[in-house]
Amino acid sequence: MSTCIGRIALLFTASLTLFGCKKKVNEFYDPPVNPDPPVYQQLQTKGKFTQFLSLIDKAGYKQTLNTAGYWTIFAPTDSAFQTDAEFTAFLQSKGISSVSAIDSVTAQSIIQYLLVFNAFNKDRLDDYQSNLGWINNSAFKRRTAYYTGFYNDTTAAGQAVVSIASNRNNQSIATAGTPYYVSSDNNNKYIPFFTSDFLANNGLSSSDYTQFYPATPFSGFNVANAKVTEQNIAAENGVIHVIDHVVTPLASLDQFLRSKPQYSEFRSLFEKYMVLFIQNADATHRYQVLTGQNKDVLVKVYSSLLSYSPNNENFLKLQDNDGQKDGWSMIVPQNDSLLKYLNTVLLENYPSINSLPLNIIADFLNSHMWQTSLWPSKFTNTMNSLVEPAHIDFQSNVIEKKILSNGIFYGSNKVNEPNVFASVYGKAYLNPKFSLMTRLLDNDLKSVITNPNAKYTVFMMPDAVLRAQGYDYNSTINLFTFNGIGHDSNRLNLLRVLNSSVVETPNGELDALGTPGFSGTGAVASFGGEVIKYNGNQIISAGTADRNLTVTIDSVKTAKNGRVIYLNGLLYFTNLQIGNHIQALGTPASSEYNLFWNYLRRSAVYDSVLFTILGTSAGSFYTVFAPNNNAIRQAITDGLLPGTPATPNFNPSLGSDKLLVANFILYHVVDKTTIIADRKAVGFFPTLLRSAAGDPYTINIQYPGNVFEVSDQNNIRKAHLLNGVTNQTSSNQLSNRAVIHLLDNYLKRP
């Protein structure tokens, strides 16, 4: 103890110049010049602590508190013992009728829990001892001399074991790094206290205290459910704070759940699927020395899939004392609410909990776990381990509130349903038939489509359909495969298919798939630009059109943030280029694309081998506005294309005429954007045509009278789509990351 205190003293001395402590270090760590009597004598002299002194004697702490040491002690008066209903209930729970009947072990637990290491006046008690120095008014707990140690537990298989709690979070049980158990750490419990300065500094109010202790008014300095009636009584070996209730050792979250049968179903998810009992040689040796019994001791270890270990009293342990300023929090649903949710949501597509993937169980538990203090006044905006706020109502759903030794506990009459289950993402995640799609969504889109504040339509891709097309996943090599061959290109191809399957629909744009229409897809900016069409409950992508495939809707389900549509096929992307599709559209002599195609295919900006237009590149998105035949003839008349309306010159010999054609084509291709008539793309957009300085010339999209209208940069000519969905010579033709429209006019370049 003295060595530990000495190290702390040196640490604080070194940090004074950085943090401006309230008092000099020697006032806290050096013995006073004219010492007051030690703690035990002070309590004797005051004459109102006879019951408490009797427990100190019985616990074997008389000498400790009468001589050396440096403690903060919270001392209940005799009247506290006589009138404290909670203390009476504590005794009854242990089969004890009165204070005089308390055994030495129980007495020791009470005394140790009211003893805090080091001596703190009230104004220092709520300051956090960081690694770099004091941080004022940031602490509401202190480590006590009490710890649980060895105890009897039962494994999920029903085996009785001697156990000890893990005292670290289990981030890496089997690998290097922070271990799950440190034998030199006793996992000491913390005692909570509340001061006006702490509440004010942390944006809290007295109601954050009284929500947990409704029978105790907040006095400005409270310890758990007790008011401090006298403070800062100096002693040779510490400081005494007098309290009006007997504060008994608080349970950890793990211990509290063990004692509450109404939450047993929730606890069983931990015990069956997230807990291991691991034999530990150091703990076993210590137990055998202390007891003389030849038994193995097993550490109760929580899975690293969880955000924290509910039996760890040490908080994050990123700093030695970070448990002073924060702790865990947990919302736990009652058995009936939990069972209903399990049966209707988690087990909708699984026969039993045993068949659920562990990550689903972990996500469910983590959605009820906060890696910080969840205060009542901050209930709606404090993020849990899944980075989501609470999805239950504090007033109507919280039925029990407790501050425990290592965190805050809320009992609830409702499951805190996470977005990963309630969103459109959950329809894949919670269905084993969509494991490949779930894996793909996890690559890029999970955080997007679990957002409850946005609406999406998701076309589901079942494993059976993907596998029928040759796709699968090999967990051994951690790669998607195609026809058994693993390569990352398979993942990229599937992500592109997936992109056509995820559509942001804030206004229910895909709620009427039985009528003709079209929609831009892509839920994130890096993917946005693919376009699909639909008609008669058939969904058409560029790739399905190329393959002459019919993809139809099997069923539809509604989620919290949109709709999920189950298809009987994949929304393939095309491997053809924009030029291939314009060629198919424009080759027939009767086609309205014919003149545009003939100028394009002979122009200097077209590669007839690669079927690409100069300025386009793989991976980017484009919109081609092709003037119809009459508009092309008008452009010829106006001198913007060579030839005559009756005899267009598709292959001019003059360089100036070639430049006319090239500029005309490039000005009708929008760069980096696909535009459809969905009122989302409005304003000026760059084309492939550049000025001498390299700046793009633009076109302007507007909706006067709710009609799609495109005009040139100088607003000289306006054009409209010659629209249609199924007509193969109309607008909204799908291509490779592009859409092709037919205009009733041409656009005059600047």
Buried (B, 14 or more C-beta within 10 A) or exposed (E): EEEEBEEBBEBBBEBEEEBEBEEEBEEBBEEEEEEBBBBBBBBBEBEBBEBBBBBBBBBEBEEBBBEEBBBBBBBBBBEBBEEBEBBBEBBEEEEBEEBEEBEEEBBBBBBBBBBBBBBBBBBBBBBBBBEEBBBBBBBBBBBBBBBBEBEEBEBBEEEEBBBBBBBBBBBEBEEEEEBBBBBEBBBBBBBBBBBBBBBEBBEBBBEBBBBBBEEBEBBBBBBBBBBBBEBBBBBBBBBBBBBBBBBBBBBBBBBBBBEBEBBBBBBBBBBBBBBBBBEBEBBBEBBBEEEEEEEBBBBBBBBBBBBBBBBBBBBBBEBBBBBBBBBBBBBBBBBEBBBEBBEEBBBEBBEEBEEBBEEBBBBBBBBBBBBBBBBBBBBEEBEBBBEBBBBBEBEEBBEBBBBBBBBBBBBBBBBBBBBBBBBBBBBBBBBEBBBBBBBBBEEBBBBBBBBBEBBBBBBBBBBEBBEEBEBBBEEEEEBBBBEEEBEEEBBEBBBBBBBBBBBBBEEEBBEEBEEBBBBBBBBBEEBBBBBBBBBEBBBBBBBBBBBEBEBEBEEBEEBBBBBBBBBEBBBBBBEBBBBBBBBBBBEEEEBBBBBBBBBBBBBEBBEEEEBBBBBBEEEBBBBBBBBBBBBBBBBBEEEBBBBEBEEBBBBBEEEEBBEBBBBBBBBBBBBBBBBBBBEEBEEEBBBBBBEEEEEBBBBBBEEEEEEBBBBBBEEEBBBBBBBBBEBEBBBBBBBBBBBBBBBBBBBBBE
